[in-house]
């Protein structure tokens, strides 16, 4: 059986599945996840101190047309062939414009560098894109199609050898070639039809990069400042763990024209310090990541607004098929029936996240409530009935060892894992042992495939499509924890049907037909309990009064945050 999608899923699962995006996490996170230190240690690049804006003694954003954004993220890489963190992608999409981009607050694509939407051949294998004229990097270098093709080919050639080594997985499974037909026309040839290929063109992996700091044969994680791009901004200075300074690209000719003279990104080691900074006026906007308690405090603070945005990040339980007792479908179904998501949402998060009954979050194509429809959890009687089918009862309980990383996803992880322990043991037939583990140990054990029965992971999509919430957990690439073997073969007939449907959906270009396929896929997924979705997270943004649109920051259209949590800085201005 041919595995169409496996490479994307394989490469991103362990790193990307651990996305932060939690309301409490203080680590850098990826469009999957790459964790970097919260300190100033490691690679740093900066201009001279004299070039650093002086914002002391005055409210943030005053006098010099500067808006200061605070975050607990930090920079993991600024090379498009390497970058895979949410914050990295946000920066790259402000300093480099892609062929396509997302309409703010929508799951709809629009043009960026492209003059119009791509022309697609009848067989769905060839995409032709014409770039708009007069595109220049911020240093005046003209962007040609030849240069673009050369830079994108870096993704295919050196991408796997970059420090993160993941971004190329968004292209290599199906991209045969990238070539320039003339100075302004690009042609992408695929090995097979890919329904979501236009969405991939909007990811940071497909951004053009300036040829000087990013040579064809080398990955440059931290180029020296300034970092020039074709987008509305360029980076004039950055110091790892401290701040990044962006100024308008004087040669930009697109639609996202900057409204202020400077954007400063300030990096905080913890959300409490960032919350205090926005309260004191040291920063204009607190953005990624604030916990439920802090959000509650800031909602009543004078001079502040609090907005909630669907973050696309989910939390789920991984169930290890490689070892007993999770290799037993009845045990997995019993776990699915016993867990009370509403209790987790209310008790641990104060209602500031949403329960999730499919790996596909609300708003995505073909989304259903498959796990709710099938198990109507919590249903302890149903859980006990599933266990009885495999010979388990009060006198012969099933023993589960569940692992979790107590720090990686924030302090709330321990709280809701303890709730899950209580919920499962309420069956009277399941005995749970919780094992907190450091993240490195956790990942090593996971990739080994035989360490523990289950554990908590997270996922943030690479591109907003239902396929990216399902394929990575079916095509597991050797983790030995899901419904395909390390060689990619389905474990049973039902799993084979699931694989076939995913392959069919990936090449189906009709949206209605794709939606129907994903509905069927989610039902099969729930019946197999491939993984167990738990919750869907919300990101909070807190602007100070005086920042344009601050009274409507709950609206993604106003804030200009795209479906990948892309914060377009160009719409920000001062009242």
C-alpha positions in Angstrom: 0.0 0.0 0.0 1.4 3.3 -1.0 1.9 5.9 1.7 1.2 9.3 0.2 1.6 11.5 3.2 4.1 9.8 5.4 7.1 12.1 5.2 5.3 15.2 6.5 3.8 13.2 9.4 7.0 11.4 10.2 9.3 14.3 10.5 7.0 16.6 12.5 5.3 14.2 14.8 7.6 14.2 17.8 8.8 17.8 17.6 5.7 19.3 16.2 3.3 17.4 18.3 4.8 19.1 21.3 3.6 22.5 20.4 3.4 25.0 23.2 0.6 27.3 22.4 -0.8 26.5 25.9 -2.2 29.2 27.9 0.7 28.9 30.3 3.6 27.6 28.4 6.8 29.7 28.6 8.8 27.9 26.0 9.2 28.7 22.3 6.8 26.7 20.2 6.5 25.6 16.7 4.2 25.4 14.0 5.0 22.2 15.6 7.4 22.8 18.4 11.1 23.5 18.9 12.0 24.4 22.4 14.8 26.9 23.0 16.0 28.5 26.2 14.3 31.4 27.7 17.6 33.0 28.5 20.0 35.2 26.6 22.5 32.4 26.3 23.5 31.1 22.8 23.5 32.9 19.5 22.9 36.6 19.6 23.0 39.2 16.9 22.5 42.9 17.4 23.3 46.3 16.2 25.1 48.8 18.3 23.5 50.0 21.6 23.1 53.5 20.0 20.7 52.0 17.5 18.5 50.5 20.2 15.4 52.6 20.7 15.2 54.3 24.1 11.7 53.7 25.5 12.5 54.3 29.2 10.7 56.9 31.1 7.7 57.1 28.8 4.7 54.9 28.1 5.3 52.3 25.5 4.7 53.4 21.9 4.8 57.2 22.6 6.6 59.9 20.7 8.6 57.9 18.2 5.9 55.8 16.5 7.0 52.7 18.2 4.8 49.8 19.3 6.2 47.2 21.7 4.9 43.7 21.7 5.7 41.3 24.6 5.9 37.6 24.2 7.3 34.6 26.1 8.4 33.1 22.8 12.0 33.5 21.5 13.8 33.0 18.2 14.8 29.4 17.2 15.7 30.1 13.6 15.4 32.9 11.0 16.2 30.7 8.0 13.0 29.8 6.0 14.5 26.4 5.1 14.9 25.7 8.8 12.4 27.7 10.8 9.6 25.8 12.4 8.5 27.7 15.5 5.4 29.8 15.7 7.3 33.0 16.6 9.9 32.4 13.9 7.1 32.0 11.3 5.4 35.2 12.6 8.7 37.2 12.2 9.5 35.6 8.8 6.0 36.4 7.5 6.4 40.1 8.5 9.8 40.5 6.9 9.2 38.2 3.9 6.1 38.1 1.8 5.0 34.7 0.4 3.3 34.0 -2.9 0.1 33.5 -1.0 -1.1 34.5 2.5 -4.1 34.0 4.7 -6.9 36.6 4.9 -6.8 37.8 8.5 -9.1 35.8 10.7 -10.2 33.5 7.9 -9.4 30.2 6.4 -9.3 31.8 3.0 -6.1 32.4 0.9 -5.3 35.6 -0.9 -2.4 36.7 -3.0 0.9 38.0 -1.6 3.8 38.2 -4.0 1.6 36.4 -6.6 -0.2 38.7 -9.0 -3.1 36.3 -9.0 -4.0 32.9 -7.6 -2.0 30.0 -9.2 -3.0 28.4 -12.4 -3.4 24.7 -11.9 -3.1 22.1 -14.7 -6.1 19.8 -15.4 -4.3 16.9 -13.7 -3.5 18.9 -10.6 0.3 18.4 -11.0 1.5 21.7 -12.2 1.0 25.1 -10.5 2.1 28.2 -12.4 2.4 31.4 -10.4 3.1 34.9 -11.8 4.8 37.3 -9.4 3.9 41.0 -9.3 6.4 43.4 -10.8 8.9 45.5 -8.8 9.3 43.4 -5.8 12.5 44.3 -3.9 14.2 43.3 -0.7 14.6 46.1 1.9 18.2 46.6 0.8 17.1 47.3 -2.8 17.9 43.8 -4.2 15.3 42.8 -6.8 13.5 39.5 -6.3 13.3 37.5 -9.5 11.6 34.2 -10.1 15.1 32.7 -10.7 16.2 33.8 -7.3 13.0 32.6 -5.7 13.3 29.1 -7.3 16.9 28.9 -6.1 16.0 29.8 -2.5 13.1 27.3 -2.5 15.3 24.6 -3.7 17.4 25.1 -0.6 14.3 23.8 1.3 14.6 20.5 -0.7 18.4 20.1 -0.6 19.8 21.5 2.7 16.6 21.5 4.7 17.0 18.0 6.2 20.5 19.0 7.5 19.4 22.2 9.2 19.4 22.3 13.0 15.6 21.8 13.1 15.5 19.7 10.0 11.7 19.7 9.8 10.5 22.5 7.5 11.5 20.6 4.3 8.8 18.0 5.2 6.3 20.5 3.9 7.6 20.0 0.4 9.6 16.9 -0.1 6.8 14.3 -0.1 5.2 15.6 -3.3 7.2 18.5 -4.8 9.2 17.2 -7.8 10.7 20.5 -9.0 10.6 24.3 -8.7 11.7 26.3 -11.7 11.6 29.8 -13.1 9.9 30.0 -16.6 11.0 33.7 -16.9 12.0 36.5 -14.5 8.5 36.7 -12.9 6.9 33.3 -13.4 7.4 30.2 -11.2 6.3 26.7 -11.9 5.8 24.0 -9.3 5.6 20.4 -10.5 4.2 17.8 -8.1 4.5 14.1 -8.0 0.8 13.7 -7.4 -2.2 16.0 -6.9 -2.2 17.7 -3.4 -5.5 19.3 -2.4 -3.9 21.5 0.1 -0.8 22.6 -1.9 -2.0 26.2 -2.2 -2.0 26.3 1.6 1.5 25.1 1.7 2.5 28.0 -0.5 1.4 30.3 2.4 3.6 28.7 5.0 7.0 30.2 6.0 8.8 27.3 4.4 7.9 28.6 1.0 9.1 32.2 1.7 11.9 33.7 -0.4 15.1 34.5 1.4 17.8 37.0 0.6 20.7 35.2 -1.1 23.4 36.9 0.8 22.9 35.6 4.3 21.2 32.4 3.1 23.5 30.7 0.5 22.3 27.7 -1.5 24.5 25.2 0.3 24.2 26.3 3.9 21.6 26.8 6.6 22.0 30.0 8.5 19.9 29.8 11.7 20.9 33.2 13.1 22.0 35.6 10.3 23.6 38.9 11.2 21.4 41.9 11.4 20.0 43.6 9.4 17.9 40.7 8.0 16.4 42.0 4.8 13.1 40.7 3.2 10.5 41.5 0.6 7.7 42.0 3.2 6.6 45.2 4.9 9.3 45.0 7.5 12.9 44.1 8.0 14.9 43.3 11.1 17.3 46.0 12.1 18.5 44.3 15.3 17.8 41.3 17.4 19.3 39.9 20.6 18.3 36.4 21.5 16.2 36.4 24.6 16.0 40.2 24.8 14.4 41.9 21.9 13.9 42.2 18.1 13.5 45.5 16.3 11.7 45.8 13.0 11.4 48.9 10.7 9.5 49.5 7.5 10.9 48.1 4.3 11.4 51.3 2.2 11.0 49.3 -1.0 7.8 47.4 -0.1 5.0 47.6 -2.8 2.4 45.3 -1.3 -0.9 45.8 0.6 0.4 45.5 4.2 1.9 49.0 4.5 3.3 49.7 8.0 1.5 52.4 10.1 4.3 53.1 12.6 8.0 53.7 12.4 9.1 50.8 14.5 8.0 47.5 16.1 9.9 46.1 19.0 9.4 42.5 20.2 10.3 42.1 23.9 11.0 38.6 25.2 10.0 37.6 28.7 11.0 34.6 30.6 7.6 34.1 32.2 4.0 35.3 31.6 3.8 36.9 35.0 6.5 39.4 34.2 5.0 40.1 30.8 1.5 40.7 32.4 3.1 43.2 34.8 4.9 44.9 31.9 1.6 45.5 30.0 -0.1 46.7 33.2 2.8 49.2 33.8 2.8 50.5 30.3 6.3 49.1 29.5 4.9 47.2 26.5 1.8 48.0 24.4 0.6 44.5 23.7 1.0 41.2 25.6 0.9 38.4 23.0 1.7 34.7 23.6 1.4 33.3 26.2 -0.8 34.1 29.2 -2.4 31.6 31.6 -6.0 31.6 32.7 -5.4 33.2 36.0 -3.4 36.1 34.5 -6.0 36.6 31.8 -8.6 36.9 34.6 -6.6 39.5 36.4 -5.9 41.6 33.3 -9.6 41.6 32.2 -10.4 44.1 34.9 -7.2 46.2 34.7 -7.6 49.8 33.8 -6.4 50.8 30.3 -6.3 47.3 29.0 -8.4 45.1 26.7 -8.4 41.3 26.5 -9.1 39.4 23.3 -9.5 35.7 22.8 -8.5 34.1 19.5 -8.8 30.4 18.5 -5.2 29.3 18.6 -5.4 26.0 16.6 -3.5 24.2 19.3 -4.9 21.0 20.7 -4.0 18.6 23.6 -4.5 14.9 23.3 -3.5 11.6 24.8 -1.2 9.3 22.8 -2.1 5.7 23.3 0.8 3.3 22.8 -0.3 0.4 20.6 3.1 -1.2 21.0 2.6 -2.5 24.5 0.0 -4.0 26.7 -2.7 -3.1 27.6 -3.2 -0.3 25.0 -2.8 -2.8 22.2 -6.3 -3.9 23.3 -9.0 -1.9 21.5 -11.4 -2.4 24.4 -9.0 -0.7 26.8 -8.6 2.3 24.5 -12.3 2.6 24.1 -12.8 2.3 27.9 -10.4 5.2 28.3 -12.2 7.2 25.7 -15.6 6.6 27.4 -14.4 7.4 31.0 -12.7 10.8 30.5 -14.7 13.9 31.4 -13.4 16.8 29.2 -15.8 19.3 30.6 -14.4 18.8 34.1 -10.8 19.3 32.8 -11.9 22.5 31.0 -13.8 23.9 34.0 -11.5 22.8 36.9 -8.1 23.3 35.4 -8.6 26.1 32.9 -11.6 28.0 34.3 -13.5 27.5 31.1 -10.9 29.4 29.0 -10.3 26.4 26.7 -12.7 24.2 24.8 -13.4 20.5 25.1 -12.4 18.6 21.9 -14.2 15.6 20.5 -12.2 15.2 17.3 -8.6 15.8 16.4 -10.0 18.3 13.9 -10.9 21.5 15.7 -14.1 23.5 15.1 -14.2 25.4 11.8 -12.1 23.1 9.7 -13.4 21.2 6.7 -15.5 18.1 7.6 -15.2 18.7 11.3 -17.4 16.4 13.5 -17.9 15.5 17.1 -16.9 11.9 16.5 -15.7 11.0 20.0 -18.8 12.5 21.6 -21.1 10.8 19.2 -19.4 7.5 19.7 -18.7 7.5 23.4 -20.8 10.3 24.9 -18.2 10.5 27.7 -18.1 10.5 30.6 -19.9 7.2 30.6 -18.4 4.9 33.3 -20.9 2.1 32.6 -19.8 2.0 29.0 -16.2 2.0 30.0 -16.7 -0.9 32.4 -18.6 -2.8 29.6 -15.7 -2.3 27.2 -13.2 -3.6 29.8 -15.5 -6.6 30.6 -15.2 -7.7 26.9 -11.5 -8.2 27.5 -11.9 -10.0 30.9 -11.2 -7.0 33.1 -13.2 -6.3 36.3 -12.8 -5.2 39.9 -11.0 -8.4 40.7 -8.8 -8.2 37.6 -8.1 -4.5 37.0 -6.2 -3.1 34.0 -3.1 -1.2 35.0 -2.1 1.9 33.0 1.1 3.8 33.3 0.6 7.3 32.0 3.5 9.7 31.5 3.6 13.5 31.2 6.1 16.3 31.0 5.2 18.6 33.9 7.0 21.7 32.7 6.9 21.5 28.9 3.2 22.5 28.6 2.9 24.5 31.7 1.9 23.7 35.3 -1.6 22.9 34.3 -0.5 19.6 32.7 0.0 18.0 36.1 -3.4 19.2 37.2 -5.3 17.7 34.4 -3.4 14.5 34.3 -4.3 14.0 38.0 -7.9 14.6 37.0 -7.6 12.0 34.3 -6.2 9.6 36.8 -9.3 10.2 39.0 -11.7 9.8 36.1 -10.2 6.5 34.9 -10.0 5.1 38.4 -13.7 6.0 39.0 -14.5 3.0 36.8 -13.3 0.7 39.6 -11.5 -1.4 37.0 -8.6 0.8 36.0 -5.5 1.5 38.1 -3.4 4.4 37.0 0.2 5.2 37.8 1.3 8.8 36.8 4.9 9.3 35.9 6.2 12.8 35.4 9.2 12.9 33.2 11.6 15.6 31.9 10.9 16.4 28.3 14.1 14.9 26.8 13.3 11.6 28.6 9.7 11.8 27.5 10.5 12.2 23.8 13.3 9.5 23.9 10.9 7.0 25.4 8.1 8.0 23.0 10.3 7.4 19.9 11.4 4.1 21.4 7.8 3.0 21.2 7.7 0.7 24.2 8.1 2.8 27.3 4.6 3.7 28.6 1.0 3.0 27.9 0.1 6.6 27.2 0.9 10.2 27.7 -0.1 13.8 26.9 1.1 15.6 23.8 0.1 18.7 21.9 -0.2 19.7 18.3 -0.3 22.9 16.3 -1.0 22.7 12.6 1.5 23.5 9.9 -1.3 24.7 7.7 -5.0 25.1 8.5 -6.5 22.0 6.9 -8.1 18.9 8.4 -5.5 16.7 6.8 -2.8 18.2 9.1 -4.8 17.2 12.2 -5.2 13.6 11.0 -2.4 12.4 8.8 0.4 12.8 11.3 -1.2 10.5 13.7 -2.0 7.7 11.2 1.3 7.8 9.2 3.5 7.5 12.2 6.8 6.7 10.5 8.2 4.2 12.9 7.1 5.5 16.3 5.3 2.2 16.8 2.5 3.9 18.8 -0.3 4.3 16.3 -2.3 2.5 13.5 0.5 1.9 11.1 3.7 -0.2 11.6 7.2 1.3 11.5 7.2 0.2 7.9 4.0 2.1 7.2 1.6 -0.9 7.0 -1.8 -0.6 8.6 -2.2 -2.8 11.7 -5.6 -4.2 10.7 -8.3 -4.0 8.0 -10.0 -1.0 9.7 -6.7 0.8 9.9 -6.2 0.0 6.2 -9.5 1.6 5.4 -8.5 4.7 7.4 -5.2 5.0 5.4 -7.0 4.6 2.1 -9.5 7.3 3.0 -6.8 9.7 4.0 -5.0 9.1 0.8 -8.2 9.7 -1.2 -8.9 12.9 0.7 -5.4 14.3 0.1 -5.9 14.2 -3.7 -9.6 15.1 -3.8 -9.9 18.6 -5.2 -13.6 19.0 -4.7 -14.2 20.6 -1.3 -17.6 19.0 -0.7 -16.3 15.6 -1.5 -13.3 16.2 0.8 -15.5 17.2 3.6 -17.5 14.0 3.3 -14.3 11.9 3.3 -13.1 13.7 6.5 -16.4 13.0 8.2 -16.0 9.3 7.5 -12.3 9.4 8.5 -13.1 11.0 11.9 -15.6 8.2 12.6 -13.1 5.5 11.9 -10.4 7.4 13.8 -12.7 7.5 16.9 -13.6 3.9 16.6 -9.9 2.9 16.6 -9.1 5.5 19.2 -5.9 6.4 17.3 -5.3 9.2 19.8 -7.7 10.7 22.2 -8.5 14.5 21.8 -8.9 16.3 25.0 -9.1 20.1 24.5 -8.8 23.0 22.1 -6.9 26.0 23.2 -7.5 29.7 23.0 -4.7 32.4 22.7 -5.2 35.7 24.5 -3.9 39.1 23.4 -3.9 42.1 25.7 -3.4 45.5 24.2 -3.2 48.8 26.0 -5.5 51.6 25.2 -4.0 53.8 22.5 -3.2 51.0 20.1 -5.5 51.1 17.1 -8.2 48.5 17.3 -7.6 47.8 21.0 -11.3 47.9 21.8 -11.9 45.2 19.3 -8.9 42.9 19.8 -11.2 40.0 20.3 -11.8 40.2 16.6 -9.2 38.5 14.5 -10.2 40.7 11.5 -9.3 43.8 13.5 -6.1 42.3 15.0 -5.1 40.8 11.7 -4.1 37.5 13.2 -4.3 34.8 10.6 -5.2 31.1 11.1 -1.5 30.2 11.8 -1.4 32.8 14.6 0.2 35.1 12.1 0.2 38.6 13.6 0.6 41.1 10.8 2.3 44.1 12.4 1.4 46.5 9.6 -2.1 47.1 10.8 -1.0 48.4 14.2 -1.1 52.1 14.8 -1.4 54.6 17.6 -4.6 56.5 18.3 
